[in-house]
Amino acid sequence: MTEETRRPGKTRLHIILFLITLLTTTAAGALQTGADPLEDPWALLSGLPFSLTLMSILLVHEMGHYLVSRHHGVKATLPYFIPAPSFIGTFGAFIRMQSPPPDRRSLFDVAAAGPLAGLVLAVPAVIVGLHLSTVTPAVTQSGGIALGSSLLLSFLSQMTLGLLPDEANIALHPIGFAGWIGLLVTALNLLPVGQLDGGHVIYALFGRRSIWIARLALATILMLGVLRWWDGWLIWGVLLLFLGVRHPPPLDPYTPLDFKRKVLGWITLAMLAATFTPVPFTISEPEVYQEQHSPEPDEPPLPVREQEVFDERETKLGSVFYDHHPAGGGTLDLRPS
């Protein structure tokens, strides 16, 4: 019997937080479809495809950590879910390790289990979501919230739809949007800094030498923020700097990983490269076209060559994913198909 089971009050807290987060993510999913749960409470049901998908990805990720911790005798809490009044309804979930891992091998197993388990659900969610999405030809860009792409997302789009995201307007289904968040969460957790999952992995691989990798990674994150690739990187970098770059050692910091774990460790770092999105979100202004009316001329105007119009339109095609795109142009829409 675990400590969590012996203390029903603590278990009750985890359940309450899970249910509240399920409600807030369902409300967020309903709002994404254009429904108003305050006006019609039954409209909450329209948010379930997004909510259930996202909550499943987060739950599987954290339970991967928890179950492997139990396997290695490491004390850990059940997942804490964090509800939030945001456009996705949550700030994620986490578990707390209450005792140090016995060695670098157990540290690696606990760290890698979460991202690997979460990705097992996130990838199918993206594939299913892309299948359920509406694809229209790209014409021109309009304003809205833009979602960035990763190498893995581009590959899945090419495999599922036969095109890259910047080659068409994709009205992304809520299941696909939840999968996209799952890929982003995987990348953020695998950053090789401090006590993030990626920080655990590089310590298990390189021991105390991992501090130099962590410092380089943190400097890169801060630089992306300073250069205004995405302002969130600056906030994320300052938070990681405050939490600390150094990784506490396990009880046995000297026993290295075996060959299989080393291979899996490099595969885990490759997952970071595949899921990393340099610009997760951007906001753009719509292109405004003004139509001017003038008196009808005495003589007909000179004909405009069709090729000139085509060339002008081609220069306006974009390579990022946009939210609102009635005209569209290389976009990935958050609205349901």
N, C-alpha and C positions, 0 to 999 in steps of 0.2 A: 504494500500500500504506500503510495507516494505522499509527500507532504501536501500536495494540492488536494488529494482525496481526503486526507485527514482533516483538512481545514475547509469545510464546505462553504464558508463565507468567501474565501479567496476564489474558489471555483465559481461561485455565483457571480462574482465581479466579472470574470472572463465571459460568462454567458450573457450577462447584461450588456457589456460593451459590444459583443458580437451582434446581438439583436438590434441595438441602437444603430450600429454601423450598417447592418443590413437595411434598416429603414432609411437612413440618410443616402446610401448609395442607390436604393430603389427610387427615392424621390429625385435624385440627380438624374438617373436614367429616364424617368418620366419627363422631366423638364427638357431633356435633350430631344425628346420626340415632339415637343411643343405642347404637351399636356399640362394642365393646371390642377395638381392634386388638391389645392385648397378649395377650388371651385367644385371639383368632382373627385372625391376620395377614391373612387374605383379606378380613376386614371392612373393611380399608382401601379396598377398591374402592368402598364405599358413599360415600366422601368425594370421589370424583372429580368428580361434577357441580359441587359447590361449588368445589373446588380449581382445576379447569381453567378455569372461568368467571372466577374472581377473578384467577388468574395471567395469563389472556389480557388482561383489562382493564388490569392493571398493566403488562404487557409492551408493549401497544399504546401506552399513555400515554407510557412512557419512550422507546420507539422513535420516536415522533413527534418528541420533542425531539432525539433523536440524529440522525435522518436530515435534519431541517431544519438542524441545526447543520452537518452535513457539506456540505449544499447551499450554505450561506453561508460556508464556509471557516472555521468556528469549531471549534477542537479540543475534542472532548468524549469522555468515556469511554463504554464500553458500560454498560448498566444494572447497578447493584449491587442485588440483592435481599437483604432482611433477614429471615431466619427468626426466629421468636419463639415462645416457649411461651405463646401467648395463645389466646383462644377463636376467633380467625380464623387463627392460625398464622403471622402475618407482621406486621412493622412497616412494610411497603410497599417501595418501591424508589426509586432516585434515580440520576441521572447527574451527573458533574462537568464543568463547562465549564472547559477548561484555557487558553483564550485569550479576550480580550474580544471581543464582537461589533463589527463595523466601524461600525455606525450604529444608530439607533433602529428602523429598519425591520427589519433582521435580528434585532435583539433581540426585537421584537414577534413575528416569525414563529416564532422558536424557542420563545418563551414560550407562545404560543397553541396551537401544534401539539399539545402533550401533552394538555391538557384536552379539546380538540375531538376528538382521536382516541379518547381513553378514553371519552368520552360516547357515541361512535358504537357502542361495544359495551355500555356500561352500560345504556343505555335499552332496547335489545332484550332484554337479560338480565332486566330488571325485568318487561317485558311477558310474556316466556315464563314466568318464574317465577310471575307472578300467574295465568296460564292454568293452570299445573300445581298451583296451591295449592288447598286445600280451604277453602271458605267456609261458615260456619255462622252462624245468627242471633246477634246480640249480646244477652246476657241480663244478666250482671253481671260485674264486674271481679274478677280474682284476682291474687295476687302474682306477681312474676317480674321479669325484665329487660325494660324497655320500650324500643322503638325509636322515635325521633322521626320526624316526617314533614316533608317539604319541599313547596313548591308544585308542583314537577315530579312528585314521587311521588303526590301527591293527584290530579293531572291524569291520570297514567297509570293509577291505580286506577279512576278514574271512567270512563276510556275503555275499559279492559280488562274490568272487572267490572261496570260500571254503578253503582258505589257508591263512597263515600269510605271510607277505612280505618277511621274511627271509627263506621261504620254496621254493622259486622259483625265476626266473628272470622275472621281470615285465617291459616290454617296455612301459613305461607310456605315455599315450596319452596326448597331450597338454592341453586338457580340465581338465584332472586329475591333471596335474602339477599346473594349475591355482587354482584348488580347494585346493591342498596341500599348496600353498602360502596363500590362504584364511584362512586355519586352523592356520598357523604360525602367520599371522597378528592378528587373534583373540587372540591367547595366549599372544603375546607381548603387545597388548592393555590391556589385563586383569591383567597384573602384578600389584599387589596392592601397587603402589608407586606413590606419588605425584599427578599430575593431569592427569595421564593415566586413562583410563576407569575404571580399577581395583581400582585405588586410589580413584576415586569418589564413587565407590560401597562400599568400606570398610568404608569410612567416613560416608556415609549415614547409614550404618549398626551400626557402633560403635561410631560415633562422634569423639571427640578429642582423645579418646583412640586408634584410628586407627594409630596414629603415631608410636606406638610400632610394629604394624604389618608391616608398611611400612619400618621401620628400619631393621627388621628381613629379609624382602624380599630383600631389597637392599644388605644386607650383604651376603645373599645366592647367589644372582646374581654375586656379585664380587668374591665370593669364587669359583663359577663354572669357572669363568675366570682365576683366579689365579691357580687353579688346572689343567688348560688347557683342560677342557672338551670341550670348544669351545671358541676360542679367542674373538669372537664377544660379549660374555657375559661381558668381561672386558670393552670393548668399550661402550656397552649399559649401564653398571653400572656406569661408570664415567660420561656419559651423564646425567643419571638420578640424580646423585649426584650434578652435576652442575645446573640442572634445579630446584632442591629442593625436599626434601622429604615431607615437611609439605603441608597440604591441606588447602587452604583458606576457611573459613566458609561461608555458605549461609547466607542470611539475618536473617533467624530464624534457629539457629543451635541446638535448644533444642527439637523441636517436633520430636519424634521418628517415625520410619516407622511403618505402620500398619502390621498386620499379613501376608497378601498376599505378600506385598513387601519384608518382611523378608524371606519368603519361596523362592521367586524368587531371592533374593539376594544370598542365599546359593546355589541355582541352578546355578547362574552365576559364583560363585567361583568354583563350581564343573566343569563347562565348562573349566576353567583354568587348572584344574588338567587333564581333558580329552584331551585337545589340546596341552598341554605343551610338547615341544620337547627338552630334555636336550642337545642333540648334533644336531642342525639343519643341519649343513654342515660339512663334513670332506673330506680330499683329501688323496687318498691312491696311492701307487705305484703298478704297475702291477707285478704279479708273472712271473718271467722269467724262462723258461725251455730251457736248451741247450741240443741238440741232438748230441751226439758224434758218429762218424762213425769209425769203426775199421775193420781191415781185417777179413775176414770170418774165424773163427777158424776151426781147423781140426776136432774137436769133437763138436757136438751140445751142446749149453749151457743147464744148468739144467733148467727145467721148473719152472716158477714162479707161485706160487699158486694164484688162482683167488681171494681168500679171502684177501690175503695180499694187492693186488692192490686196492681192494674195501676199505679196512680200511684206506689206505693212502689217498685216495681221500676224504673220509668222514671227516678227520681232517681239511680239507681246506674249509669247508663250513662256510660262514660268516653269521652274523645277522644284517648287515646294508645294506642300499640301495646304489647301485653303479650306476654311470652314464654310463661308457663305459664298456661293458662286452660281447665281442664276444664269450667268453667261458662261462662267467656268473657264479654266485654263490650266491644265496640269495640276489638279487639286485632289485632295482627300477630304471629304465632307464628313462631319460628325453626325449629321442628321440621318435618320433611318431611311432605308431604301423603300 
